[in-house]
Amino acid sequence: MKPLLLVDVDGVLNPFGRPDPGFRRYRCTVGHEVYTVHLNPRHGARLLELAIATGAELAWATTWEDHANEWIGPRIGLPELPVVPMGPVLGSDMGEMFKTPHVAAYVERRPFVWFDDQVRWEDENFLRERQGLDDFLLVHVDPRGGLTSEHLARAHRWLTLSGFSQGA
């Protein structure tokens, strides 16, 4: 089974802190809401390189859902990606964030790396204990700075050393 690389938008690709000069500012309209996002166009190429190098499949795991394909992907050079449906907000069983049960349902038994600024040990416990999943890596991204080379390197190491890498 191809491993998954799940990517959040806000706090990961769109940092909340002052972005470095490599980021560009965009205004996105979703429904009646206008959002300002700061995106680094290099992130798309780096995520694609990671996916190719490890044989993984990229997917969005964000409340932006399909809007990520419309507003985020094209601005950082990503093709249209599958989207983890977030569905209704469910109550928390073990203190996990609202996205975690939806991610668990989407991945089924596939190995995955999840880049998110909100993942905590409660999410890991929920996935392991409640869902019985073992083959995953949660990569907490500091929302002030967003995704870094170290986050990507950590995912590459884990996929390669765990034997999930199917890349060349």
Secondary structure, 3 states (H helix, E strand, C coil): CCCEEEECCECCCECCCCCCCCCEEEEEEECCEEEEEEECCHHHHHHHHHHHHHCCEEEECCCCCCHHHHHHHHHHCCCCCCECCCCCCCCCCCCCCCCHHHHHHHHCCCCEEEEECCCCHHHHHHHHHHCCCCCEEEEECCCCCCCCHHHHHHHHHHHHHCCCCCCC
